Amino acid sequence: GKLYGLQNGQLILYQLNEKMDAIISKEVMLNRHYTFDAPTSLCIIDNVIYVLANSQFGKRARIENNTIQKSELTNTYILVIRI
């Protein structure tokens, strides 16, 4: 009955109804963490959420357009959140 998602720099827990066809509540679990730069790829294993915190999609597009240098990319961060 739960659905986790990433939206607008937030990790969100959605509570679903009994039929699991509608959202009945929404809770922001993590709001704009300092490592976030286009966070993507949420995965849950054994009650632990793993989030690719900084996919840097925007930066990569600017590198391809030669508007910034590759040196502006940062290390990759994976957040680990126990639920």
N, C-alpha and C positions, 0 to 999 in steps of 0.2 A: 503493500500500500504506500510505498514511498518512491519518489523519483528525485534524483539529484541532477542538477544541471548547472551550467555556466552561462551567465548572461550579464552583459554590461559590466564586466570586471567583478562579478559576484558569484560565489558558490551558493547555490540555493537548494533548499530541501522543500519539495512539494509533497504535501500529504494528499493522497488520492481517496476518493470515496470507496465504498465497499465493492462496487462493480469495477472499480479501477478504470473508469471512463471519464472522470472529471476531477479537477483539482479543487480541494476544499480548503486548503490553507497553504501559505507560503512563508518560509522562514529563511532569512539571509544568514548563512552560516559563516561566511567570510566575505568581507566587503573591501574590495580594492586593495588586496595585499601588496606590500611594497615591491614584491618580485614580479607582480603581474605585468605582462606586456603581451597582450592578445592571448590570454590563457585558453588552452584547448585540452582535449583528450583526457577526459575524466574516466577513471577506471576504479572499480571496487573489488577488492580481494580480501576475504576473511575480515570483514568489518573495518577495513582501512581504505580510505579514498586516496588515490594518487592523481594529482593534477599537473599537467605540463603547464607551468606557471608563465613561461615566457616564450611562446612560439615565435614572437617578433615578426609576424607576417608583414606588418606595415614597414618595418625596417628593411626586410628582404626585398620588398617591391621597390623601395627607394634605391637600394643598391643596384638592382637590375636597371633602373632608370638613370643610374649614375648621379643621383642627387645627394647621396651620402657614401661614405667609405665603409668597407667591410669591418674596419676596426671599431665601428660603433656597435657592433653586435656584442652581446654579453654572454657569459656562461649560461648554460641551460639549467633551470631550476625545476625540480619536481617537488611539489608540496606533498606531505604525508599527513593525513588527518584521520585520527581514530574516531570511529562512530560507535 
